[in-house]
């Protein structure tokens, strides 16, 4: 694996700052946020300077019960080619469940959810990764995720699960040390034990990010400074191996460039601290060699029974989180409530970004109205559809009284809701004409 050096997550909000920032060897971009034929000019300038750009996918759902969608894999491959990337990354997570295997509606999480560390989930994940590897033009690396909840009846630790995954597929690992810290706070898992069990030679690069703790729960926000405990996990990792690359992630609440630069310096300091300890005698015990090996799927053996069992389990969990169905047996109901509220909050934030007019129209009532809507309306068709469905829900209900906000929301919805019935076309034309007049005043 080539050495990447120090990098930062490229986001449009900090594009100018990233271009001017010294010591940036590479950047990572959310794959779904770039169009191969219309790359942002900032990314083009970085590439011309020799800065490596790596696409980071968030929507494949490699840990789900279904095989990866061929169209999504082709789209990811297009982004790899357009960016000239030496590597592409995704997550060990599921993002949707339901559908034909469970005779239930297909539900979208709108976020990354953990897979159970079981033999079934490992068999399915390994096959899904092999399918993805065959479809992608460059090596694939997969990331451990942060989680608020634990699956009952797990058969492996996180380190054992990742070791078996890498061993059986040859996939590389994107180790997120912030997620290891998150799982330490939320699930009582020791980051040092996970690092001791990992196949360190499989590490492609490392993520570092900030978060915050509230009521004993750590939220991996990517919107706060990197805390000392996360830097400590990074130093521990660096004391075991020299990672090919380390990247700072920041998705919201962007600080001044000088603050980002200080965070990068803190990351470099943690790497130097770990490197100074590397080679010193350390008594580290790895439980990976003592664990019962995961049962590998034999060549030609079908994963269909495992997929069916996984589909039922993941659908029951996701339905409880987004549709209010009963908590599946063995789960912590209180913790599921925290996760459900976090999913709804993230959904409200994403809709506010995609349909930025809605918070303007609804003002301070936006969030409360959206969360009330989300409670009984699971995400099923993507965020743009969600924004339209939310607006239609308000217009059909009494949640929003008659007045300027309701009239403006109706005009917004009519203008964006696709084919308009003949009886409404004059209204839409009038709205558009009025807006054109206002725009030129």
N, C-alpha and C positions, 0 to 999 in steps of 0.2 A: 504494500500500500504506500502510495507516495505521501510525503510529508506535506501537510497543508499549512501548518503554522497557526497563527492567531486570527480568528475571524469574528464577524458580527452578523447577526440576522439583518438582511436588507429589507427595509420597509419604506414605502413611498414617503412617509412622514419624516424620515431621517436620511433620505437619499443624498441630499447635498452634504450633510455632515459626514456621512460615511465616505463620500468621495474625497473629502478634505482631511480625513482622519489619518494620522501617520501610523505605520506599523500594522495596517490591515492587509493580511496576505490572501484572504478569501472571504466570500460572503455566501450566505444561504438564503434562498428565496422560496416562499411558499409556492409550490408548483401550480396549484389551482388558481393562483392570483396573477399568473402571467400568460399572455397569449403568444404562441410561437412566432406568428407573423408580425407582431407589433410589440416587440420587447421595449420596455422603458428605456429612454435615451441614457439614463444614468447607468443602467446595467451594461449597455453597449460601451460606454466610456470606460467602465471598470474592466471589461473584458479586453479592450484595446490596450490597457495598461498591463495586462498579464495577470489580472486578479481572477482567480478561479471562482466560478459561480456554480453552486450545487443546488438542484431542485429538491425540495423537501415536501413530500406528499402527505395529505391529511385525511383523504377520503376513500382510500381503497378498502379499508376494513379487512385486512389480511387475517385477522383473528376471528372473523365471522364464520358462520356455518356454510355460506355459499362460496363457490369458487370465484376468484377475482374476475371482474367484468372485463371482457376483451377490449371493449371500447375505451374504458378508463385506462387500461394498460397502454393502449396505443397512444392515447393523449399524453400520458406521462413520458412515453418514449419520444414523442415529438418535442417535448420541452427539453429533454436531455440533449437531443440533437441540436436544437436551436441555441442552447446555452453552451454547447461544447463541453459538457460536464464529464468528469472522469468517474462519477459516482452518482447514485440516486438513493434517496432515503425515504422510508415510510415508518409506520408505527406498528407495534405489537398490540393490537386493539381491535375491538369490533365497534362499528358505528351505526349499524342497522340490524334489524331482526324482524322475524315474521315472514309473511309471504306463503308461498305454496306448500312448503314443508310443514307448516304448522296450521294451515287453513285459517290464517288470520291476516289482518291488514299488515302491510309492510310499514314498519315504524322506523323513523330516523332519530338517532340520539342527538345529532347536532354537536357531538363532542366525542372524545375518545374514551371508551369504556374498557375496563380490564377483562382479559380472558381468564377463565379458571385455569389454574396450573394443574391440569389433569392429563392423563394419558390420551383421552379423547381429544381434548383441545390441542394437545401437542401434535397428534397425528394430522389433524385438519390443518393446523397452521403450517406444518412442514410441507404438506402437499400444495397449499396455497402459495407458499413462498417459492417452491420449485416452479410453479406455473408462471409466477411473476418474473423469476429469474430468466426463464426461457423467452419471455416476451420483451425484455428490456435489453438495450444495446450495451449497457455498462453494468458493473457490479452493483448489487443491492445491499444496503445496510438497513437494519431495522432497530427501532428505538424502544427501550423500556418506558412505560408511561407512569404518570402519577395517578394515584387512586384514592378515593375517599372510602371505598367499600372493599370488603374481602368476601370471596366466595367460600361457602362452606364445603368441607370435604376435599380440600386441595391436597395433592399428593406429592408436591415438590415445592421447594423454596424458589424464590425468584432466580437466584444464582444457578441452581440445578436446572431449572427450566430453560434458561438462556444457554447454558452449557450444552444441553442435549440438542437444542434447536440449531446452534452453530455447528455442532458435530455432525448432525444428520443431513444438513442442507449445504454447509459451506458458506452460509450467509454471514456477512460481517455485522458487527454490532455498533450502533450509535448509543453510547452510554450517557444518559442524562443524570448527572450527579444531583441536580436539584430534585429530580423525581425520586432518587434514592432517599434523599432527606425527607421528602414528602411522605413516602411510605414508612419511614421510620416513625414520624410523628403520628400518622393516621392509622398505621397497621402494626406498629411495634416491631418492624423489621430492621435488623441491624445492617447499616450500610457496609460496615467493614466485613461482615460475613458474606454479603452478596458479592463484594469485590473479590474476596478470597475464593469464591466458587466460580467466578467468571473465567472463560478462556481469554485471557488478556491479549493473546496474539491475534484475536479476531476483531479487536477494536478498530473501527474506521476513524471515528473522532468522538468528541465529547461535547455535550451541551451543558451550559451553566446559565441559570436564570434565578430571578428573585420571586418572592411570594410573601405571604403574611399568615399569621396565626390568629384565629378567632375562636373562642370557646373550645380550645383544645384541638381544633381542626386546622391543619395547614392547607392553605389554598395556593396552588401553583399558578399565580396570577400572570407572570411575565410582565408585570406592571410596577414592580417594586425593585429596589436595589438588591443585589446579591448579598445575602446575609452571611455572617461568619461561619455558621454550621455547614453551609453548602461549600464554602471555600475550604473548609476542613475535609469534607469528603473528597474534593478535588485533589487536595494535597495528599490524601491517603492513596488515591488512585495513582498519582504521579510517583509515589514512593514505590509502587509495584511495577510500573511500566511507563515508558515515555509515550504518551498518546500522540498519534500522527497529527492531530489537529484539535483545537479547543475553540468553541464558539460561544459568544455572549448572545442570548436571546432577549429581546425586548419587544413586546407587541403593542403596548398601550402606555399612556401616561409618560410619554417620552421626555426625558430630562434634557438639559442643555448639553451640547456636545462635550464640554469639559467634564461633566459628570459621567458620561459614557466612557470617556477616556480614562477617568479614575477607576471605573469598574474593570476595564481591561487591564490596567496596571495591577489591580488587586488579583486578578486571575493569573497574570504572569508571575506575581509574587508567590501564589499558592503552588504553581508549577515548579518554581525554583526551590521552594521549601521541600516539596516532595522529592525532587531530583536529588537534593542534598542528602536525603535519608535513604535513597535507593542504594542498594549495595551493602548497606549496614545489615548486620545480622538481625533478623526479625523473626520472631516465632509466630508464624501464621499457619493456621490449620485450615485446610480446605475440606469441607464436608462433601464436595462433589464426588470425590473418589469413593466415599463410604456409602453414598446413596444407592438405592436399588436403581439400576439403569432403566430408563423409560423404554417401554416396549416399542421398538421400531416397527412401522408397518412393513410387512414383507412385500417384496416386489409382486405386483399384480393383485395385492390384497386391496379390497375396496374400502374406502373411508366412509361410504354411505351410512352405515349404522352409526358411526361416531358423529357424522354430520347431523343426522336426525336427532340424536340425543342432545348435541350441542345447540341445535336450533331451538328445541323446546325450552332448554334452560335459559338461553339468552333472551328469547322472546318473553318469557315470564318475568325476567328481571327488567328488561327495558319497558315492558308494559306497566310494571309497577312504578317505574320512574317517571314515565311521561303520560300515562293514561289513567293513573290512579287505581289500578287493579290491586288486589291483595299482595302483600309482601310475600315472596316465595319463602318456603320453609328454610330455616337455617340462616337467613340474613338478619342483620341488625336493623330493625325498623327505624330507629332514631337516625342511624347513619344514612339509611336510604332516603330519609326525609331531607337530610342535609344535601345529599347528592341531587335529589330531585329539584330542590330550590336552586342549586348551583346551575343545573342544566337549563332551567327556565330563565334564570338571570342572564346566562350567556346567550341564550336564544334572543332575548329582548335586546341585548347589546348588538348582536349581529344584524338583526332586522333594522335597528336604528341606523346602522352604518349603510346598509344596502338601500334602504328607503329613508333617507335622511330628512325628507319632508315631514314624515309622521311625527317625530318628536317636536318639530316646529309647530305643526298644526295643533297637536294635542297638549303641548306645553308640559307642565309638571305632572299632568295626569297620565302621560304616556306610559310610564313604567307600570303603575298600578293597573291600568286598563289592560296592558299586554299580559301581565302575569295572571290576571283573572281569566283572560281568554285562553292562555296556554294551558291552564289547569284542566280544561275539558277538551282541548283541541290539540292532539299530538302532531308533531312535525312529520309530514308524509311526503311532501313534494318539493323540498328545497326552500331556501329562505326567501326567494323572490315571490314564490307562490304563497308562502307564509304571510308575507307583508300584505298581499292582496286579500287573503282570506281573513286576516285580522281586521282590515278596514271594512270588508263586507260584513263581518260579524257585528262590528259596532253600528253599522248602518241598519242592520236588521234587528238590532236589540234596542233596549231603552237605556243602555249604559252611557250613551252620550246624548244629552238633551239637545233639542233643537236650538240652533244658534249659529254664529259665524263658524265655529270649529266644525260642526256637523256639515254645514254647507260646503266648506272648503274640502273636507274629507271626501264628501260625495263627488265633487268635481275631480279630485285626485284619483279616486278609484275608477270613475268612468273613463278617464283619460288613459288608464293603464291596464284595464281589465280585459283586453283583447277585443274580439268581435262584439260590436254593440248592436243590440236590437234596433230595428228601424225606428221605433218610436222614440229612442233616446238619441239618435244620431244628431238631430238639430241641437240638442242640449250640449253634446260634446263639441260640436262645431262652434257653438256660441262661447263655450268656456275657453277653447283654444284661441279664438279670435280675441276675447277679452284679455287673455294673458299676453298675446302678442302686442296689444295696444299698451298694456301696462309696462311691458319690457322696454318699450321705446320712449317712455316718458322721461 
